[in-house]
Amino acid sequence: MEHLSDPLFLILGNLDFHINFAVSDYTDYFLYGYVKDANVLGQIQNYWNNFVKTGQIWAMLIGIIIGYMFKGLTSYG
């Protein structure tokens, strides 16, 4: 059987390349415990402020309300 027509080779052919590529990209972060910014609470505060400032919180609240109403209309009992 020719090597290129083997279905397993087509699926797993370049798997070693992808694994090595993925690990080499994140070696500094995962293997050595590299921490870029240790201010976790500050990051959460920045993300929350951005969430509120961009109006995404209103979209979330409206989605929860509409979803709850839709659940009430489509459930039996």
mmJSON file of the N, C-alpha and C atoms, coordinates in Angstrom:
{"data_MODEL":{"atom_site":{
"group_PDB":["ATOM","ATOM","ATOM","ATOM","ATOM","ATOM","ATOM","ATOM","ATOM","ATOM","ATOM","ATOM","ATOM","ATOM","ATOM","ATOM","ATOM","ATOM","ATOM","ATOM","ATOM","ATOM","ATOM","ATOM","ATOM","ATOM","ATOM","ATOM","ATOM","ATOM","ATOM","ATOM","ATOM","ATOM","ATOM","ATOM","ATOM","ATOM","ATOM","ATOM","ATOM","ATOM","ATOM","ATOM","ATOM","ATOM","ATOM","ATOM","ATOM","ATOM","ATOM","ATOM","ATOM","ATOM","ATOM","ATOM","ATOM","ATOM","ATOM","ATOM","ATOM","ATOM","ATOM","ATOM","ATOM","ATOM","ATOM","ATOM","ATOM","ATOM","ATOM","ATOM","ATOM","ATOM","ATOM","ATOM","ATOM","ATOM","ATOM","ATOM","ATOM","ATOM","ATOM","ATOM","ATOM","ATOM","ATOM","ATOM","ATOM","ATOM","ATOM","ATOM","ATOM","ATOM","ATOM","ATOM","ATOM","ATOM","ATOM","ATOM","ATOM","ATOM","ATOM","ATOM","ATOM","ATOM","ATOM","ATOM","ATOM","ATOM","ATOM","ATOM","ATOM","ATOM","ATOM","ATOM","ATOM","ATOM","ATOM","ATOM","ATOM","ATOM","ATOM","ATOM","ATOM","ATOM","ATOM","ATOM","ATOM","ATOM","ATOM","ATOM","ATOM","ATOM","ATOM","ATOM","ATOM","ATOM","ATOM","ATOM","ATOM","ATOM","ATOM","ATOM","ATOM","ATOM","ATOM","ATOM","ATOM","ATOM","ATOM","ATOM","ATOM","ATOM","ATOM","ATOM","ATOM","ATOM","ATOM","ATOM","ATOM","ATOM","ATOM","ATOM","ATOM","ATOM","ATOM","ATOM","ATOM","ATOM","ATOM","ATOM","ATOM","ATOM","ATOM","ATOM","ATOM","ATOM","ATOM","ATOM","ATOM","ATOM","ATOM","ATOM","ATOM","ATOM","ATOM","ATOM","ATOM","ATOM","ATOM","ATOM","ATOM","ATOM","ATOM","ATOM","ATOM","ATOM","ATOM","ATOM","ATOM","ATOM","ATOM","ATOM","ATOM","ATOM","ATOM","ATOM","ATOM","ATOM","ATOM","ATOM","ATOM","ATOM","ATOM","ATOM","ATOM","ATOM","ATOM","ATOM","ATOM","ATOM","ATOM","ATOM","ATOM","ATOM","ATOM","ATOM","ATOM","ATOM","ATOM"],
"id":[1,2,3,4,5,6,7,8,9,10,11,12,13,14,15,16,17,18,19,20,21,22,23,24,25,26,27,28,29,30,31,32,33,34,35,36,37,38,39,40,41,42,43,44,45,46,47,48,49,50,51,52,53,54,55,56,57,58,59,60,61,62,63,64,65,66,67,68,69,70,71,72,73,74,75,76,77,78,79,80,81,82,83,84,85,86,87,88,89,90,91,92,93,94,95,96,97,98,99,100,101,102,103,104,105,106,107,108,109,110,111,112,113,114,115,116,117,118,119,120,121,122,123,124,125,126,127,128,129,130,131,132,133,134,135,136,137,138,139,140,141,142,143,144,145,146,147,148,149,150,151,152,153,154,155,156,157,158,159,160,161,162,163,164,165,166,167,168,169,170,171,172,173,174,175,176,177,178,179,180,181,182,183,184,185,186,187,188,189,190,191,192,193,194,195,196,197,198,199,200,201,202,203,204,205,206,207,208,209,210,211,212,213,214,215,216,217,218,219,220,221,222,223,224,225,226,227,228,229,230,231],
"type_symbol":["N","C","C","N","C","C","N","C","C","N","C","C","N","C","C","N","C","C","N","C","C","N","C","C","N","C","C","N","C","C","N","C","C","N","C","C","N","C","C","N","C","C","N","C","C","N","C","C","N","C","C","N","C","C","N","C","C","N","C","C","N","C","C","N","C","C","N","C","C","N","C","C","N","C","C","N","C","C","N","C","C","N","C","C","N","C","C","N","C","C","N","C","C","N","C","C","N","C","C","N","C","C","N","C","C","N","C","C","N","C","C","N","C","C","N","C","C","N","C","C","N","C","C","N","C","C","N","C","C","N","C","C","N","C","C","N","C","C","N","C","C","N","C","C","N","C","C","N","C","C","N","C","C","N","C","C","N","C","C","N","C","C","N","C","C","N","C","C","N","C","C","N","C","C","N","C","C","N","C","C","N","C","C","N","C","C","N","C","C","N","C","C","N","C","C","N","C","C","N","C","C","N","C","C","N","C","C","N","C","C","N","C","C","N","C","C","N","C","C","N","C","C","N","C","C","N","C","C","N","C","C"],
"label_atom_id":["N","CA","C","N","CA","C","N","CA","C","N","CA","C","N","CA","C","N","CA","C","N","CA","C","N","CA","C","N","CA","C","N","CA","C","N","CA","C","N","CA","C","N","CA","C","N","CA","C","N","CA","C","N","CA","C","N","CA","C","N","CA","C","N","CA","C","N","CA","C","N","CA","C","N","CA","C","N","CA","C","N","CA","C","N","CA","C","N","CA","C","N","CA","C","N","CA","C","N","CA","C","N","CA","C","N","CA","C","N","CA","C","N","CA","C","N","CA","C","N","CA","C","N","CA","C","N","CA","C","N","CA","C","N","CA","C","N","CA","C","N","CA","C","N","CA","C","N","CA","C","N","CA","C","N","CA","C","N","CA","C","N","CA","C","N","CA","C","N","CA","C","N","CA","C","N","CA","C","N","CA","C","N","CA","C","N","CA","C","N","CA","C","N","CA","C","N","CA","C","N","CA","C","N","CA","C","N","CA","C","N","CA","C","N","CA","C","N","CA","C","N","CA","C","N","CA","C","N","CA","C","N","CA","C","N","CA","C","N","CA","C","N","CA","C","N","CA","C","N","CA","C","N","CA","C","N","CA","C","N","CA","C","N","CA","C","N","CA","C"],
"label_alt_id":[null,null,null,null,null,null,null,null,null,null,null,null,null,null,null,null,null,null,null,null,null,null,null,null,null,null,null,null,null,null,null,null,null,null,null,null,null,null,null,null,null,null,null,null,null,null,null,null,null,null,null,null,null,null,null,null,null,null,null,null,null,null,null,null,null,null,null,null,null,null,null,null,null,null,null,null,null,null,null,null,null,null,null,null,null,null,null,null,null,null,null,null,null,null,null,null,null,null,null,null,null,null,null,null,null,null,null,null,null,null,null,null,null,null,null,null,null,null,null,null,null,null,null,null,null,null,null,null,null,null,null,null,null,null,null,null,null,null,null,null,null,null,null,null,null,null,null,null,null,null,null,null,null,null,null,null,null,null,null,null,null,null,null,null,null,null,null,null,null,null,null,null,null,null,null,null,null,null,null,null,null,null,null,null,null,null,null,null,null,null,null,null,null,null,null,null,null,null,null,null,null,null,null,null,null,null,null,null,null,null,null,null,null,null,null,null,null,null,null,null,null,null,null,null,null,null,null,null,null,null,null],
"label_comp_id":["MET","MET","MET","GLU","GLU","GLU","HIS","HIS","HIS","LEU","LEU","LEU","SER","SER","SER","ASP","ASP","ASP","PRO","PRO","PRO","LEU","LEU","LEU","PHE","PHE","PHE","LEU","LEU","LEU","ILE","ILE","ILE","LEU","LEU","LEU","GLY","GLY","GLY","ASN","ASN","ASN","LEU","LEU","LEU","ASP","ASP","ASP","PHE","PHE","PHE","HIS","HIS","HIS","ILE","ILE","ILE","ASN","ASN","ASN","PHE","PHE","PHE","ALA","ALA","ALA","VAL","VAL","VAL","SER","SER","SER","ASP","ASP","ASP","TYR","TYR","TYR","THR","THR","THR","ASP","ASP","ASP","TYR","TYR","TYR","PHE","PHE","PHE","LEU","LEU","LEU","TYR","TYR","TYR","GLY","GLY","GLY","TYR","TYR","TYR","VAL","VAL","VAL","LYS","LYS","LYS","ASP","ASP","ASP","ALA","ALA","ALA","ASN","ASN","ASN","VAL","VAL","VAL","LEU","LEU","LEU","GLY","GLY","GLY","GLN","GLN","GLN","ILE","ILE","ILE","GLN","GLN","GLN","ASN","ASN","ASN","TYR","TYR","TYR","TRP","TRP","TRP","ASN","ASN","ASN","ASN","ASN","ASN","PHE","PHE","PHE","VAL","VAL","VAL","LYS","LYS","LYS","THR","THR","THR","GLY","GLY","GLY","GLN","GLN","GLN","ILE","ILE","ILE","TRP","TRP","TRP","ALA","ALA","ALA","MET","MET","MET","LEU","LEU","LEU","ILE","ILE","ILE","GLY","GLY","GLY","ILE","ILE","ILE","ILE","ILE","ILE","ILE","ILE","ILE","GLY","GLY","GLY","TYR","TYR","TYR","MET","MET","MET","PHE","PHE","PHE","LYS","LYS","LYS","GLY","GLY","GLY","LEU","LEU","LEU","THR","THR","THR","SER","SER","SER","TYR","TYR","TYR","GLY","GLY","GLY"],
"label_asym_id":["A","A","A","A","A","A","A","A","A","A","A","A","A","A","A","A","A","A","A","A","A","A","A","A","A","A","A","A","A","A","A","A","A","A","A","A","A","A","A","A","A","A","A","A","A","A","A","A","A","A","A","A","A","A","A","A","A","A","A","A","A","A","A","A","A","A","A","A","A","A","A","A","A","A","A","A","A","A","A","A","A","A","A","A","A","A","A","A","A","A","A","A","A","A","A","A","A","A","A","A","A","A","A","A","A","A","A","A","A","A","A","A","A","A","A","A","A","A","A","A","A","A","A","A","A","A","A","A","A","A","A","A","A","A","A","A","A","A","A","A","A","A","A","A","A","A","A","A","A","A","A","A","A","A","A","A","A","A","A","A","A","A","A","A","A","A","A","A","A","A","A","A","A","A","A","A","A","A","A","A","A","A","A","A","A","A","A","A","A","A","A","A","A","A","A","A","A","A","A","A","A","A","A","A","A","A","A","A","A","A","A","A","A","A","A","A","A","A","A","A","A","A","A","A","A","A","A","A","A","A","A"],
"label_entity_id":["1","1","1","1","1","1","1","1","1","1","1","1","1","1","1","1","1","1","1","1","1","1","1","1","1","1","1","1","1","1","1","1","1","1","1","1","1","1","1","1","1","1","1","1","1","1","1","1","1","1","1","1","1","1","1","1","1","1","1","1","1","1","1","1","1","1","1","1","1","1","1","1","1","1","1","1","1","1","1","1","1","1","1","1","1","1","1","1","1","1","1","1","1","1","1","1","1","1","1","1","1","1","1","1","1","1","1","1","1","1","1","1","1","1","1","1","1","1","1","1","1","1","1","1","1","1","1","1","1","1","1","1","1","1","1","1","1","1","1","1","1","1","1","1","1","1","1","1","1","1","1","1","1","1","1","1","1","1","1","1","1","1","1","1","1","1","1","1","1","1","1","1","1","1","1","1","1","1","1","1","1","1","1","1","1","1","1","1","1","1","1","1","1","1","1","1","1","1","1","1","1","1","1","1","1","1","1","1","1","1","1","1","1","1","1","1","1","1","1","1","1","1","1","1","1","1","1","1","1","1","1"],
"label_seq_id":[1,1,1,2,2,2,3,3,3,4,4,4,5,5,5,6,6,6,7,7,7,8,8,8,9,9,9,10,10,10,11,11,11,12,12,12,13,13,13,14,14,14,15,15,15,16,16,16,17,17,17,18,18,18,19,19,19,20,20,20,21,21,21,22,22,22,23,23,23,24,24,24,25,25,25,26,26,26,27,27,27,28,28,28,29,29,29,30,30,30,31,31,31,32,32,32,33,33,33,34,34,34,35,35,35,36,36,36,37,37,37,38,38,38,39,39,39,40,40,40,41,41,41,42,42,42,43,43,43,44,44,44,45,45,45,46,46,46,47,47,47,48,48,48,49,49,49,50,50,50,51,51,51,52,52,52,53,53,53,54,54,54,55,55,55,56,56,56,57,57,57,58,58,58,59,59,59,60,60,60,61,61,61,62,62,62,63,63,63,64,64,64,65,65,65,66,66,66,67,67,67,68,68,68,69,69,69,70,70,70,71,71,71,72,72,72,73,73,73,74,74,74,75,75,75,76,76,76,77,77,77],
"pdbx_PDB_ins_code":[null,null,null,null,null,null,null,null,null,null,null,null,null,null,null,null,null,null,null,null,null,null,null,null,null,null,null,null,null,null,null,null,null,null,null,null,null,null,null,null,null,null,null,null,null,null,null,null,null,null,null,null,null,null,null,null,null,null,null,null,null,null,null,null,null,null,null,null,null,null,null,null,null,null,null,null,null,null,null,null,null,null,null,null,null,null,null,null,null,null,null,null,null,null,null,null,null,null,null,null,null,null,null,null,null,null,null,null,null,null,null,null,null,null,null,null,null,null,null,null,null,null,null,null,null,null,null,null,null,null,null,null,null,null,null,null,null,null,null,null,null,null,null,null,null,null,null,null,null,null,null,null,null,null,null,null,null,null,null,null,null,null,null,null,null,null,null,null,null,null,null,null,null,null,null,null,null,null,null,null,null,null,null,null,null,null,null,null,null,null,null,null,null,null,null,null,null,null,null,null,null,null,null,null,null,null,null,null,null,null,null,null,null,null,null,null,null,null,null,null,null,null,null,null,null,null,null,null,null,null,null],
"Cartn_x":[0.846,0.0,0.884,0.521,1.31,1.095,2.157,2.138,1.159,1.043,0.184,-1.299,-1.634,-3.045,-3.555,-2.7,-3.105,-3.995,-5.222,-6.123,-5.571,-4.883,-4.328,-3.242,-2.467,-1.447,-2.095,-3.209,-3.881,-4.405,-4.832,-5.367,-4.242,-3.243,-2.195,-0.872,-0.863,0.374,1.289,0.789,1.63,1.377,0.907,0.574,1.793,2.943,4.129,4.555,4.39,4.72,3.818,2.518,1.578,1.816,2.117,2.377,3.638,4.697,5.939,5.759,5.01,4.763,3.978,2.937,2.098,2.88,3.655,4.414,5.501,6.159,7.235,6.701,5.468,4.9,4.589,4.187,3.736,4.683,5.898,6.857,7.088,7.246,7.524,6.366,5.152,3.994,3.643,3.723,3.227,4.317,5.416,6.422,7.233,7.431,8.253,7.434,6.132,5.291,5.428,5.592,5.781,4.488,4.55,3.395,3.705,2.89,3.133,2.663,1.458,0.915,0.217,0.722,0.201,-0.972,-1.357,-2.443,-3.787,-4.237,-5.455,-6.688,-6.771,-7.949,-8.017,-6.883,-6.866,-7.32,-6.928,-7.368,-8.874,-9.407,-10.857,-11.587,-11.07,-11.697,-11.668,-10.556,-10.471,-11.45,-11.547,-12.476,-13.917,-14.246,-15.606,-15.946,-15.012,-15.251,-15.461,-14.694,-14.867,-16.212,-16.623,-17.9,-19.059,-18.97,-20.025,-19.959,-18.737,-18.569,-19.042,-18.852,-19.241,-20.711,-21.427,-22.851,-23.169,-22.19,-22.432,-23.263,-23.209,-23.998,-25.49,-25.89,-27.307,-27.749,-26.891,-27.209,-27.357,-26.506,-26.597,-27.894,-28.236,-29.46,-30.705,-30.743,-31.883,-31.969,-30.826,-30.812,-31.313,-30.948,-31.429,-32.943,-33.449,-34.888,-35.664,-35.213,-35.905,-35.799,-34.644,-34.485,-35.398,-35.549,-36.442,-37.899,-38.275,-39.641,-39.872,-38.887,-39.012,-39.111,-38.346,-38.41,-39.815,-40.372,-41.697,-42.78,-42.593,-43.583,-43.471,-42.299,-42.108,-42.095,-42.105,-42.089,-43.524,-43.723,-45.045,-45.036,-45.961,-46.105,-45.599],
"Cartn_y":[-1.183,0.0,1.236,2.185,3.4,4.237,4.862,5.593,6.768,7.485,8.665,8.335,7.103,6.757,6.09,5.905,5.288,6.277,5.888,6.836,7.321,6.454,6.867,7.929,7.783,8.793,10.13,10.095,11.345,12.066,11.289,11.896,12.358,11.512,11.786,12.195,12.47,12.704,13.739,14.898,15.972,16.226,15.231,15.409,15.798,15.159,15.5,16.941,17.45,18.844,19.778,19.491,20.363,20.338,19.175,19.083,19.858,19.665,20.385,21.887,22.287,23.702,24.314,23.619,24.136,24.218,23.205,23.212,24.266,24.437,25.419,26.843,27.1,28.438,28.799,27.819,28.101,27.566,27.269,26.718,27.677,28.946,29.917,30.053,29.832,30.061,28.856,27.653,26.489,25.659,25.455,24.557,25.187,26.486,27.139,27.965,27.943,28.692,30.192,30.649,32.06,32.827,33.894,34.741,36.129,36.561,37.852,39.005,38.891,39.942,39.279,39.482,38.802,39.538,40.669,41.451,40.918,39.808,39.144,39.985,40.528,41.333,42.605,43.187,44.353,44.009,42.822,42.384,42.161,41.544,41.318,42.656,43.621,44.934,45.614,45.519,46.126,45.475,44.134,43.437,43.8,43.896,44.252,45.677,46.615,48.003,48.091,47.331,47.313,46.692,45.655,44.975,45.949,46.766,47.741,48.919,49.415,50.597,50.359,49.15,48.867,48.481,48.393,48.088,46.61,45.764,44.331,43.814,44.503,44.073,44.187,45.224,45.376,44.274,43.917,42.819,41.51,41.297,40.085,40.051,41.167,41.217,41.04,41.676,41.515,40.069,39.455,38.056,37.124,37.392,36.562,36.693,37.92,38.146,37.485,37.697,37.087,35.574,35.055,33.606,33.016,33.709,33.227,33.25,34.294,34.367,33.264,33.02,31.976,30.599,30.393,29.127,28.938,30.008,29.926,29.649,30.164,29.933,28.535,27.959,26.674,25.479,25.683,24.532,24.19,22.911,22.441,22.095,22.643,22.274,23.284],
"Cartn_z":[0.0,0.0,0.0,-0.821,-0.901,0.358,0.813,2.081,2.066,0.965,0.915,0.833,0.437,0.34,1.611,2.589,3.847,4.616,4.973,5.66,6.994,7.708,8.994,8.797,7.74,7.451,7.1,6.379,6.029,7.264,8.251,9.475,10.395,10.579,11.557,10.925,9.644,8.911,9.515,9.833,10.358,11.838,12.547,13.956,14.775,14.516,15.287,15.049,13.845,13.56,14.366,14.393,15.102,16.606,17.141,18.581,18.93,18.177,18.456,18.278,17.284,17.045,18.199,18.651,19.734,21.039,21.34,22.589,22.555,21.423,21.354,21.49,21.055,21.184,22.631,23.418,24.777,25.834,25.467,26.417,27.572,27.28,28.333,29.308,28.831,29.681,30.536,29.993,30.702,31.365,30.704,31.247,32.363,32.329,33.339,34.324,34.223,35.133,34.972,33.75,33.471,33.719,34.505,34.775,34.228,33.278,32.639,33.521,34.089,34.942,36.117,37.312,38.488,39.135,38.617,39.192,38.688,39.267,38.796,39.088,40.282,40.627,39.776,39.464,38.587,37.181,36.693,35.369,35.353,36.405,36.492,36.503,37.255,37.317,35.945,35.24,33.904,32.943,32.981,32.096,32.432,33.709,34.12,33.68,33.881,33.466,31.957,31.19,29.738,29.367,30.092,29.861,30.065,31.115,31.409,30.433,30.17,29.321,27.889,27.368,25.992,25.86,26.964,26.907,26.801,26.93,26.828,27.995,29.132,30.29,29.983,29.234,28.885,27.931,27.012,26.101,26.871,27.864,28.67,29.484,30.106,30.911,30.043,28.902,27.99,27.515,27.215,26.798,27.877,29.135,30.248,30.397,30.309,30.456,29.317,28.079,26.936,26.989,27.393,27.517,28.579,29.705,30.767,30.296,29.566,29.041,28.005,27.137,26.131,26.778,27.846,28.571,29.164,29.707,30.293,29.255,28.057,27.003,26.378,26.413,25.732,26.658,27.955,28.87,29.281,29.549,29.924,31.396,32.135,33.533,34.396],
"occupancy":[1.0,1.0,1.0,1.0,1.0,1.0,1.0,1.0,1.0,1.0,1.0,1.0,1.0,1.0,1.0,1.0,1.0,1.0,1.0,1.0,1.0,1.0,1.0,1.0,1.0,1.0,1.0,1.0,1.0,1.0,1.0,1.0,1.0,1.0,1.0,1.0,1.0,1.0,1.0,1.0,1.0,1.0,1.0,1.0,1.0,1.0,1.0,1.0,1.0,1.0,1.0,1.0,1.0,1.0,1.0,1.0,1.0,1.0,1.0,1.0,1.0,1.0,1.0,1.0,1.0,1.0,1.0,1.0,1.0,1.0,1.0,1.0,1.0,1.0,1.0,1.0,1.0,1.0,1.0,1.0,1.0,1.0,1.0,1.0,1.0,1.0,1.0,1.0,1.0,1.0,1.0,1.0,1.0,1.0,1.0,1.0,1.0,1.0,1.0,1.0,1.0,1.0,1.0,1.0,1.0,1.0,1.0,1.0,1.0,1.0,1.0,1.0,1.0,1.0,1.0,1.0,1.0,1.0,1.0,1.0,1.0,1.0,1.0,1.0,1.0,1.0,1.0,1.0,1.0,1.0,1.0,1.0,1.0,1.0,1.0,1.0,1.0,1.0,1.0,1.0,1.0,1.0,1.0,1.0,1.0,1.0,1.0,1.0,1.0,1.0,1.0,1.0,1.0,1.0,1.0,1.0,1.0,1.0,1.0,1.0,1.0,1.0,1.0,1.0,1.0,1.0,1.0,1.0,1.0,1.0,1.0,1.0,1.0,1.0,1.0,1.0,1.0,1.0,1.0,1.0,1.0,1.0,1.0,1.0,1.0,1.0,1.0,1.0,1.0,1.0,1.0,1.0,1.0,1.0,1.0,1.0,1.0,1.0,1.0,1.0,1.0,1.0,1.0,1.0,1.0,1.0,1.0,1.0,1.0,1.0,1.0,1.0,1.0,1.0,1.0,1.0,1.0,1.0,1.0,1.0,1.0,1.0,1.0,1.0,1.0,1.0,1.0,1.0,1.0,1.0,1.0],
"B_iso_or_equiv":[0.0,0.0,0.0,0.0,0.0,0.0,0.0,0.0,0.0,0.0,0.0,0.0,0.0,0.0,0.0,0.0,0.0,0.0,0.0,0.0,0.0,0.0,0.0,0.0,0.0,0.0,0.0,0.0,0.0,0.0,0.0,0.0,0.0,0.0,0.0,0.0,0.0,0.0,0.0,0.0,0.0,0.0,0.0,0.0,0.0,0.0,0.0,0.0,0.0,0.0,0.0,0.0,0.0,0.0,0.0,0.0,0.0,0.0,0.0,0.0,0.0,0.0,0.0,0.0,0.0,0.0,0.0,0.0,0.0,0.0,0.0,0.0,0.0,0.0,0.0,0.0,0.0,0.0,0.0,0.0,0.0,0.0,0.0,0.0,0.0,0.0,0.0,0.0,0.0,0.0,0.0,0.0,0.0,0.0,0.0,0.0,0.0,0.0,0.0,0.0,0.0,0.0,0.0,0.0,0.0,0.0,0.0,0.0,0.0,0.0,0.0,0.0,0.0,0.0,0.0,0.0,0.0,0.0,0.0,0.0,0.0,0.0,0.0,0.0,0.0,0.0,0.0,0.0,0.0,0.0,0.0,0.0,0.0,0.0,0.0,0.0,0.0,0.0,0.0,0.0,0.0,0.0,0.0,0.0,0.0,0.0,0.0,0.0,0.0,0.0,0.0,0.0,0.0,0.0,0.0,0.0,0.0,0.0,0.0,0.0,0.0,0.0,0.0,0.0,0.0,0.0,0.0,0.0,0.0,0.0,0.0,0.0,0.0,0.0,0.0,0.0,0.0,0.0,0.0,0.0,0.0,0.0,0.0,0.0,0.0,0.0,0.0,0.0,0.0,0.0,0.0,0.0,0.0,0.0,0.0,0.0,0.0,0.0,0.0,0.0,0.0,0.0,0.0,0.0,0.0,0.0,0.0,0.0,0.0,0.0,0.0,0.0,0.0,0.0,0.0,0.0,0.0,0.0,0.0,0.0,0.0,0.0,0.0,0.0,0.0,0.0,0.0,0.0,0.0,0.0,0.0],
"pdbx_formal_charge":[null,null,null,null,null,null,null,null,null,null,null,null,null,null,null,null,null,null,null,null,null,null,null,null,null,null,null,null,null,null,null,null,null,null,null,null,null,null,null,null,null,null,null,null,null,null,null,null,null,null,null,null,null,null,null,null,null,null,null,null,null,null,null,null,null,null,null,null,null,null,null,null,null,null,null,null,null,null,null,null,null,null,null,null,null,null,null,null,null,null,null,null,null,null,null,null,null,null,null,null,null,null,null,null,null,null,null,null,null,null,null,null,null,null,null,null,null,null,null,null,null,null,null,null,null,null,null,null,null,null,null,null,null,null,null,null,null,null,null,null,null,null,null,null,null,null,null,null,null,null,null,null,null,null,null,null,null,null,null,null,null,null,null,null,null,null,null,null,null,null,null,null,null,null,null,null,null,null,null,null,null,null,null,null,null,null,null,null,null,null,null,null,null,null,null,null,null,null,null,null,null,null,null,null,null,null,null,null,null,null,null,null,null,null,null,null,null,null,null,null,null,null,null,null,null,null,null,null,null,null,null],
"auth_seq_id":[1,1,1,2,2,2,3,3,3,4,4,4,5,5,5,6,6,6,7,7,7,8,8,8,9,9,9,10,10,10,11,11,11,12,12,12,13,13,13,14,14,14,15,15,15,16,16,16,17,17,17,18,18,18,19,19,19,20,20,20,21,21,21,22,22,22,23,23,23,24,24,24,25,25,25,26,26,26,27,27,27,28,28,28,29,29,29,30,30,30,31,31,31,32,32,32,33,33,33,34,34,34,35,35,35,36,36,36,37,37,37,38,38,38,39,39,39,40,40,40,41,41,41,42,42,42,43,43,43,44,44,44,45,45,45,46,46,46,47,47,47,48,48,48,49,49,49,50,50,50,51,51,51,52,52,52,53,53,53,54,54,54,55,55,55,56,56,56,57,57,57,58,58,58,59,59,59,60,60,60,61,61,61,62,62,62,63,63,63,64,64,64,65,65,65,66,66,66,67,67,67,68,68,68,69,69,69,70,70,70,71,71,71,72,72,72,73,73,73,74,74,74,75,75,75,76,76,76,77,77,77],
"auth_comp_id":["MET","MET","MET","GLU","GLU","GLU","HIS","HIS","HIS","LEU","LEU","LEU","SER","SER","SER","ASP","ASP","ASP","PRO","PRO","PRO","LEU","LEU","LEU","PHE","PHE","PHE","LEU","LEU","LEU","ILE","ILE","ILE","LEU","LEU","LEU","GLY","GLY","GLY","ASN","ASN","ASN","LEU","LEU","LEU","ASP","ASP","ASP","PHE","PHE","PHE","HIS","HIS","HIS","ILE","ILE","ILE","ASN","ASN","ASN","PHE","PHE","PHE","ALA","ALA","ALA","VAL","VAL","VAL","SER","SER","SER","ASP","ASP","ASP","TYR","TYR","TYR","THR","THR","THR","ASP","ASP","ASP","TYR","TYR","TYR","PHE","PHE","PHE","LEU","LEU","LEU","TYR","TYR","TYR","GLY","GLY","GLY","TYR","TYR","TYR","VAL","VAL","VAL","LYS","LYS","LYS","ASP","ASP","ASP","ALA","ALA","ALA","ASN","ASN","ASN","VAL","VAL","VAL","LEU","LEU","LEU","GLY","GLY","GLY","GLN","GLN","GLN","ILE","ILE","ILE","GLN","GLN","GLN","ASN","ASN","ASN","TYR","TYR","TYR","TRP","TRP","TRP","ASN","ASN","ASN","ASN","ASN","ASN","PHE","PHE","PHE","VAL","VAL","VAL","LYS","LYS","LYS","THR","THR","THR","GLY","GLY","GLY","GLN","GLN","GLN","ILE","ILE","ILE","TRP","TRP","TRP","ALA","ALA","ALA","MET","MET","MET","LEU","LEU","LEU","ILE","ILE","ILE","GLY","GLY","GLY","ILE","ILE","ILE","ILE","ILE","ILE","ILE","ILE","ILE","GLY","GLY","GLY","TYR","TYR","TYR","MET","MET","MET","PHE","PHE","PHE","LYS","LYS","LYS","GLY","GLY","GLY","LEU","LEU","LEU","THR","THR","THR","SER","SER","SER","TYR","TYR","TYR","GLY","GLY","GLY"],
"auth_asym_id":["A","A","A","A","A","A","A","A","A","A","A","A","A","A","A","A","A","A","A","A","A","A","A","A","A","A","A","A","A","A","A","A","A","A","A","A","A","A","A","A","A","A","A","A","A","A","A","A","A","A","A","A","A","A","A","A","A","A","A","A","A","A","A","A","A","A","A","A","A","A","A","A","A","A","A","A","A","A","A","A","A","A","A","A","A","A","A","A","A","A","A","A","A","A","A","A","A","A","A","A","A","A","A","A","A","A","A","A","A","A","A","A","A","A","A","A","A","A","A","A","A","A","A","A","A","A","A","A","A","A","A","A","A","A","A","A","A","A","A","A","A","A","A","A","A","A","A","A","A","A","A","A","A","A","A","A","A","A","A","A","A","A","A","A","A","A","A","A","A","A","A","A","A","A","A","A","A","A","A","A","A","A","A","A","A","A","A","A","A","A","A","A","A","A","A","A","A","A","A","A","A","A","A","A","A","A","A","A","A","A","A","A","A","A","A","A","A","A","A","A","A","A","A","A","A","A","A","A","A","A","A"],
"auth_atom_id":["N","CA","C","N","CA","C","N","CA","C","N","CA","C","N","CA","C","N","CA","C","N","CA","C","N","CA","C","N","CA","C","N","CA","C","N","CA","C","N","CA","C","N","CA","C","N","CA","C","N","CA","C","N","CA","C","N","CA","C","N","CA","C","N","CA","C","N","CA","C","N","CA","C","N","CA","C","N","CA","C","N","CA","C","N","CA","C","N","CA","C","N","CA","C","N","CA","C","N","CA","C","N","CA","C","N","CA","C","N","CA","C","N","CA","C","N","CA","C","N","CA","C","N","CA","C","N","CA","C","N","CA","C","N","CA","C","N","CA","C","N","CA","C","N","CA","C","N","CA","C","N","CA","C","N","CA","C","N","CA","C","N","CA","C","N","CA","C","N","CA","C","N","CA","C","N","CA","C","N","CA","C","N","CA","C","N","CA","C","N","CA","C","N","CA","C","N","CA","C","N","CA","C","N","CA","C","N","CA","C","N","CA","C","N","CA","C","N","CA","C","N","CA","C","N","CA","C","N","CA","C","N","CA","C","N","CA","C","N","CA","C","N","CA","C","N","CA","C","N","CA","C","N","CA","C","N","CA","C","N","CA","C","N","CA","C","N","CA","C"],
"pdbx_PDB_model_num":[1,1,1,1,1,1,1,1,1,1,1,1,1,1,1,1,1,1,1,1,1,1,1,1,1,1,1,1,1,1,1,1,1,1,1,1,1,1,1,1,1,1,1,1,1,1,1,1,1,1,1,1,1,1,1,1,1,1,1,1,1,1,1,1,1,1,1,1,1,1,1,1,1,1,1,1,1,1,1,1,1,1,1,1,1,1,1,1,1,1,1,1,1,1,1,1,1,1,1,1,1,1,1,1,1,1,1,1,1,1,1,1,1,1,1,1,1,1,1,1,1,1,1,1,1,1,1,1,1,1,1,1,1,1,1,1,1,1,1,1,1,1,1,1,1,1,1,1,1,1,1,1,1,1,1,1,1,1,1,1,1,1,1,1,1,1,1,1,1,1,1,1,1,1,1,1,1,1,1,1,1,1,1,1,1,1,1,1,1,1,1,1,1,1,1,1,1,1,1,1,1,1,1,1,1,1,1,1,1,1,1,1,1,1,1,1,1,1,1,1,1,1,1,1,1,1,1,1,1,1,1]
}}}
